[in-house]
């Protein structure tokens, strides 16, 4: 599965093309998890994975297996917009699954999970979208700042290919950034261990950190 991501400057936007087939759903959910984790939005992962499954399943059932489609995650201001683009002008259908089915909750699910949802016709088909509110707290803001720094840093140390916010890229950026900070602290006569201990103390003092 190919991923195209634009994360610098804000807003954040990720495009995940996929083929309408049940075998693609696991990969889509995994890509959603990795992308939102990289953006510091772990609290939204479960909801967005569920919405992704329903929207993609609707394409499979009502547009047809093998149809070309794309999932778009778009962060703007105070909301996360989840979109599925396909090549059909047919309006999405409300689904009525049996209790044994894992998917098929369709539009009822979107209405229950999102602040708003709808459908927009395009020149080549349609977009079914929903918007989830973002409620930033201090932890979220710190994660967002760190992600932005690491993405910018990865461009500096790794070149343009490092712009994709995939976990291995960000992990390597974090390692390089921490290493350079340790060199900077040492060069300015500061004790790196003391700074790290202080940071660790503040981190462990956060609510919910064991």
PALUM-586744 format. One record per residue (C-alpha): z, x, y; residue number from 1. Coordinates in nm, 4 decimals. Last residue first. Example, Ala and Ser with C-alpha at 12.3 -4.5 7.8 and 13.67 -1.06 7.14 Angstrom:
2
<r <0.7140 1.3670 -0.1060> 2> <r <0.7800 1.2300 -0.4500> 1> 
//
This chain:
210
<r <3.5955 0.2749 0.4646> 210> <r <3.3778 0.1818 0.7604> 209> <r <3.3976 -0.1908 0.8329> 208> <r <3.5164 -0.1558 1.1907> 207> <r <3.4264 0.1893 1.3339> 206> <r <3.7035 0.4501 1.3242> 205> <r <3.5176 0.6473 1.0569> 204> <r <3.2368 0.7225 1.3022> 203> <r <3.4730 0.8317 1.5798> 202> <r <3.6516 1.0708 1.3424> 201> <r <3.3208 1.2046 1.2090> 200> <r <3.2009 1.2759 1.5639> 199> <r <3.5235 1.4611 1.6407> 198> <r <3.4982 1.6636 1.3194> 197> <r <3.1343 1.7488 1.3960> 196> <r <3.2277 1.8695 1.7451> 195> <r <3.5126 2.0833 1.6090> 194> <r <3.2924 2.2289 1.3358> 193> <r <3.0217 2.3174 1.5902> 192> <r <3.2739 2.5155 1.8038> 191> <r <3.1295 2.5622 2.1509> 190> <r <3.0241 2.8956 2.3007> 189> <r <2.6979 2.7700 2.4460> 188> <r <2.4818 2.9376 2.1778> 187> <r <2.7016 2.7845 1.9055> 186> <r <2.6541 2.4344 2.0413> 185> <r <2.2775 2.4838 2.0734> 184> <r <2.2455 2.6250 1.7195> 183> <r <2.4416 2.3289 1.5817> 182> <r <2.2213 2.0926 1.7826> 181> <r <1.9106 2.2588 1.6360> 180> <r <2.0415 2.2043 1.2824> 179> <r <2.1316 1.8422 1.3579> 178> <r <1.7792 1.7768 1.4886> 177> <r <1.6129 1.9472 1.1922> 176> <r <1.8182 1.7462 0.9425> 175> <r <1.7615 1.4205 1.1306> 174> <r <1.3861 1.4852 1.1451> 173> <r <1.3779 1.5523 0.7708> 172> <r <1.5643 1.2280 0.7066> 171> <r <1.3314 1.0452 0.9452> 170> <r <1.0251 1.1663 0.7570> 169> <r <1.1782 1.0880 0.4175> 168> <r <1.2707 0.7341 0.5360> 167> <r <0.9299 0.6386 0.6659> 166> <r <0.9039 0.5879 1.0394> 165> <r <0.5394 0.6947 1.0636> 164> <r <0.5063 0.9292 1.3625> 163> <r <0.5224 1.2392 1.1411> 162> <r <0.1457 1.2548 1.1069> 161> <r <0.1223 1.3319 1.4801> 160> <r <0.2928 1.6742 1.4511> 159> <r <0.5990 1.7733 1.2543> 158> <r <0.8418 1.9367 1.4937> 157> <r <0.7559 1.7583 1.8180> 156> <r <0.6382 1.4317 1.6625> 155> <r <0.9487 1.4298 1.4411> 154> <r <1.1666 1.4627 1.7516> 153> <r <1.0204 1.1494 1.9076> 152> <r <1.0865 0.9561 1.5868> 151> <r <1.4315 1.1144 1.5562> 150> <r <1.5255 1.0224 1.9151> 149> <r <1.4029 0.6638 1.8764> 148> <r <1.5930 0.6247 1.5502> 147> <r <1.9114 0.7661 1.7037> 146> <r <1.8889 0.5260 1.9977> 145> <r <1.8303 0.2308 1.7646> 144> <r <2.1205 0.3325 1.5413> 143> <r <2.3509 0.3642 1.8434> 142> <r <2.2406 0.0241 1.9744> 141> <r <2.3022 -0.1377 1.6350> 140> <r <2.6502 0.0123 1.6121> 139> <r <2.7346 -0.1078 1.9635> 138> <r <2.6144 -0.4602 1.8912> 137> <r <2.2640 -0.6032 1.9255> 136> <r <2.2108 -0.9651 1.8228> 135> <r <1.8423 -0.9883 1.7404> 134> <r <1.6994 -1.3364 1.7030> 133> <r <1.4519 -1.4101 1.4233> 132> <r <1.1019 -1.5304 1.5081> 131> <r <0.8550 -1.6898 1.2668> 130> <r <0.4832 -1.6546 1.2204> 129> <r <0.1864 -1.7989 1.0333> 128> <r <-0.1310 -1.6373 1.1647> 127> <r <-0.4730 -1.7874 1.1084> 126> <r <-0.8338 -1.7188 1.0128> 125> <r <-1.1085 -1.4956 1.1525> 124> <r <-1.1194 -1.5942 1.5191> 123> <r <-0.7491 -1.6725 1.5108> 122> <r <-0.5515 -1.9932 1.4664> 121> <r <-0.1815 -1.9772 1.5434> 120> <r <0.0898 -2.1225 1.3205> 119> <r <0.4550 -2.1799 1.3985> 118> <r <0.8126 -2.0645 1.3781> 117> <r <1.1271 -2.0619 1.5888> 116> <r <1.4901 -1.9505 1.5576> 115> <r <1.4274 -1.8584 1.1971> 114> <r <1.6120 -1.9084 0.8707> 113> <r <1.6124 -2.2859 0.8224> 112> <r <1.2695 -2.3603 0.9689> 111> <r <1.1168 -2.0780 0.7678> 110> <r <1.2803 -2.2081 0.4497> 109> <r <1.1423 -2.5582 0.5021> 108> <r <0.8014 -2.4037 0.5642> 107> <r <0.7801 -2.2421 0.2251> 106> <r <1.0523 -2.3022 -0.0310> 105> <r <0.7977 -2.1883 -0.2875> 104> <r <0.9720 -1.8942 -0.4452> 103> <r <1.2230 -1.8359 -0.7245> 102> <r <1.1241 -2.1480 -0.9177> 101> <r <1.3829 -2.3082 -1.1459> 100> <r <1.4848 -2.5796 -0.8966> 99> <r <1.1281 -2.7107 -0.8870> 98> <r <0.9157 -2.6308 -0.5874> 97> <r <0.8151 -2.8679 -0.3065> 96> <r <0.5907 -2.6730 -0.0684> 95> <r <0.5043 -2.7650 0.2862> 94> <r <0.1484 -2.6576 0.3457> 93> <r <0.0121 -2.3978 0.5843> 92> <r <-0.2898 -2.5073 0.7915> 91> <r <-0.6309 -2.4139 0.6558> 90> <r <-0.8150 -2.1731 0.8860> 89> <r <-0.8243 -1.9066 0.6134> 88> <r <-0.8636 -1.5300 0.6590> 87> <r <-0.4987 -1.4308 0.6485> 86> <r <-0.2332 -1.2978 0.8858> 85> <r <0.1376 -1.3089 0.8007> 84> <r <0.3767 -1.2670 1.0918> 83> <r <0.7439 -1.1775 1.1308> 82> <r <0.8733 -1.1600 1.4893> 81> <r <1.2014 -0.9813 1.5514> 80> <r <1.3768 -1.0974 1.8660> 79> <r <1.5688 -0.9832 2.1722> 78> <r <1.3025 -0.7893 2.3639> 77> <r <1.0095 -0.7369 2.1275> 76> <r <1.0176 -0.6218 1.7681> 75> <r <0.7033 -0.6923 1.5652> 74> <r <0.6791 -0.6905 1.1881> 73> <r <0.3264 -0.7729 1.0715> 72> <r <0.2280 -0.8678 0.7164> 71> <r <-0.1433 -0.8517 0.6433> 70> <r <-0.3852 -1.0478 0.4285> 69> <r <-0.6971 -0.9976 0.2178> 68> <r <-0.7456 -1.2646 -0.0459> 67> <r <-0.7101 -1.1428 -0.4042> 66> <r <-0.5520 -1.4616 -0.5253> 65> <r <-0.6347 -1.7639 -0.3165> 64> <r <-0.5735 -1.9191 0.0244> 63> <r <-0.3255 -2.1830 -0.0871> 62> <r <-0.1241 -2.0279 -0.3676> 61> <r <-0.1526 -1.6571 -0.2853> 60> <r <-0.1234 -1.7148 0.0891> 59> <r <0.1843 -1.9326 0.0378> 58> <r <0.3347 -1.6626 -0.1823> 57> <r <0.2911 -1.4111 0.1020> 56> <r <0.4745 -1.6400 0.3429> 55> <r <0.7534 -1.7127 0.0952> 54> <r <0.8054 -1.3515 -0.0130> 53> <r <0.8022 -1.2274 0.3461> 52> <r <1.0585 -1.4892 0.4492> 51> <r <1.2889 -1.3740 0.1686> 50> <r <1.2412 -1.0075 0.2577> 49> <r <1.3034 -1.0929 0.6246> 48> <r <1.6311 -1.2670 0.5421> 47> <r <1.7566 -0.9883 0.3162> 46> <r <1.6594 -0.7102 0.5576> 45> <r <1.8045 -0.8622 0.8754> 44> <r <2.1447 -0.6901 0.8599> 43> <r <1.9729 -0.3578 0.7947> 42> <r <1.8143 -0.3536 1.1391> 41> <r <1.8480 0.0150 1.2359> 40> <r <1.4731 0.0650 1.2748> 39> <r <1.4548 0.2880 0.9672> 38> <r <1.6417 0.0226 0.7679> 37> <r <1.3953 -0.2368 0.8950> 36> <r <1.0996 -0.0299 0.7762> 35> <r <1.2463 0.0644 0.4388> 34> <r <1.3487 -0.2916 0.3523> 33> <r <1.0186 -0.4396 0.4677> 32> <r <0.8273 -0.1814 0.2617> 31> <r <1.0362 -0.2672 -0.0449> 30> <r <0.9726 -0.6386 0.0023> 29> <r <0.6005 -0.5749 0.0373> 28> <r <0.5921 -0.3531 -0.2715> 27> <r <0.7689 -0.6153 -0.4801> 26> <r <0.5326 -0.8852 -0.3551> 25> <r <0.2074 -0.7036 -0.4334> 24> <r <0.2037 -0.7898 -0.8052> 23> <r <0.2052 -1.1587 -0.7122> 22> <r <-0.1415 -1.1177 -0.5586> 21> <r <-0.2718 -1.1812 -0.2092> 20> <r <-0.3860 -0.8279 -0.1253> 19> <r <-0.1808 -0.6425 0.1325> 18> <r <-0.2017 -0.4903 0.4805> 17> <r <0.1349 -0.3872 0.6267> 16> <r <0.1356 -0.3621 1.0066> 15> <r <0.4493 -0.2331 1.1827> 14> <r <0.5371 -0.2855 1.5479> 13> <r <0.8219 -0.1514 1.7571> 12> <r <0.8301 -0.2359 2.1260> 11> <r <0.8885 0.0357 2.2339> 10> <r <0.7051 0.3637 2.2974> 9> <r <0.6741 0.4985 2.0403> 8> <r <0.7107 0.2885 1.7258> 7> <r <0.3628 0.1968 1.6123> 6> <r <0.3352 0.1693 1.2381> 5> <r <0.0422 0.1447 1.0002> 4> <r <0.1295 0.1108 0.6348> 3> <r <-0.1011 0.1424 0.3368> 2> <r <0.0000 0.0000 0.0000> 1> 
//
